Each structure stands twice: as structure tokens, then as C-alpha cells.
Amino acid sequence: MLTASICLCTYNGEDYLKELLASLAAQTTLPTELLVGDDGSVDATLQIVREFASNSPFPVEVLADEKHLGPALNLERLLERATGDVLLPCDQDDIWSPSKIGVLGQALQDSPDSGAVICNSSLIDGRGRSVPGSLFERAGLDLRTRMLLASGSSGAAVEIARRNVVASHALAIRRSALDLVLPFGYDWHADWWIALVLSATTGIAIVDDCLVQYRLHESNTVGLPERRPLAERASRERLGRLRRRAELLDAALIRVSELRPGVPSPSDRAIIDAQIRHLRIRGSLPARHIRRIGPILHEIRGGGYRRFSNGWKSVIGDVVRSSV
């Protein structure tokens, strides 16, 4: 059986942390270690972790820094330090099914070429109440996307560039695949980076079981897009995110082409380059509404909003966005 390391990133997580840690201790296949990277918490997070460590059924190591690293770099240092055959990123506010480690470990054994595996998740709110749907349903993980994700093909990069269906809390990474994804080429959206690189190189296996209760609440670092209000999605902060998405895609394609020369194919690369241009245009729209009309119309006519964004919803958001 493959050994497993849990890589838990924390930051001011006192509200839900005890419930998560209890679910880790209840795993039917225990990990060989729990690594906790705390990113400068000022609440009771570290106290909760250390109290848990004193009675944990597995070793717990805490890496705490006053300097704020951010979620991606915090996860990166944990992955680098982990010793298990299987590395499982962990969010501080979710609840794991008792069988999660065992099922994902077995899935990797059954798919020896896959660099990672993802599972489905049920959804809960801040009070632990069930939310309709599942992660796969919300992400739109249809049959075509599933086949591409598992294929390790050039077309997988195109699909994952358009919409990431891989969430870090539902991910298990084979240790031997770390050399492919580390260091992260961008300090943002580590799960999207991992998905882009591994889907186009090793492929990513899929487990349909809901092995995590994924908690949706106002403090999520990254939540499901439809839960964010229009005002937030259309804000200047959102435009910064569009530019950063473009840079992440560009960096990920460079990494993939280094690992697999000729991948993505010229035609697939052209599609992703068009998406990068679209994101950069949207992320650099002028502050004055009247000056946005030209670039927005150009992207409408060229199909950018339809192909790479949320169609007319994105158009309306870009038109009405405040210049403040």
C-alpha cells in the first residue's frame, strides 16, 4: 500500500479546524504524517493544531511563518517536505470521508501512469448544512472533459485552460509527479497549475465517490464562481485576476512544452494563446466606460467572450464595472 502525507495549509482557520482534524484522525487508512503550513494566523489556529498533535494517531509537523506566503507557496513548501508516496493537499475547513486516503491511494495504484487522482465532493455551507449538487456537477465535468483529463493529451490543456475542474482539496498527487509540477510557475491557483501540467503530461485519474464535504462560506480563498456576487466578479480586483490567469496559462504552457516537446500541438497552442489574449484584453479594459466599447465589441465579434468567458454575463460585467 502506498504511504500518504497530508499537506494542510492554514490561515486563521479556528472556526472549522477541529472538525477537519477529527475527520483526518478517523481515516481508515492513516497517513504517515500530517504537515501543517501556517501562513501567519493570528487566531487560535496554531493552538488547535498543537493540541491535536499531542494526541494524534500519526506524526504532526508544523511549519509556521510570520511572513505571509499565500496559499500556493504555502502548499509548495509542504509538498517539497512531504515524504509519502501520495501527497494530499488539504483545506482547513472541509470534512474528509473516512475512506478518502484509502480510496485515492488505491486509485493511483490502479492507474500507474497517472500523476494524480481527483475525487468528487459533496457541498456544505458554513453551518455544515448540505448544499445541492456536487463539485463535479458544479464544475461541469462531462464525459469529454473526463476523457481528456485522464488522457495526458494535448487537448487536455485546452480544456483545462478554459475551465479548471480540479480542486486541490479533492486531489492526491503521486510523489514521482512532483518534479513535473514543482516549483509552481506562478504564485496563484496551485490546483489549476497542477491540473494544466499533469493533464497534458501524465493524465489525472478520476474517482466519482464524494470523499470530501467541501465547505462553501464567505471566507473561502477560492470558491465556486457562481457563488461570488456580480459586484465582486466585475470589480477591479476581478480584472487583476483576469490578468493573473493569463500569466498563469502562459507559464504553464511553457512548463508543459519543456516536459513534452510538441505539446500542446500548434493548433491547441493557438487556441490557448487566443484565450490568453482575451484575458489580457479583459483585464486591461480602460477605466472610462466609453473607451471600453471598442475592445469589448472586438472580443464579441471575435468570439472571445463565447469561447473563453461566460458569454453575455461577462460582457455585461465588463460594461457595468465601476471604474473605482
Helices and strands as residue ranges (DSSP letters): E 4-10, H 17-25, E 33-38, H 45-53, E 60-64, H 71-81, E 86-90, E 95-96, H 100-110, E 116-124, E 130-134, H 135-139, H 143-151, H 154-162, G 168-170, E 171-174, G 175-177, H 178-181, H 190-199, E 204-215, G 225-227, H 230-233, H 236-259, H 266-283, H 289-301, H 304-308, H 312-320
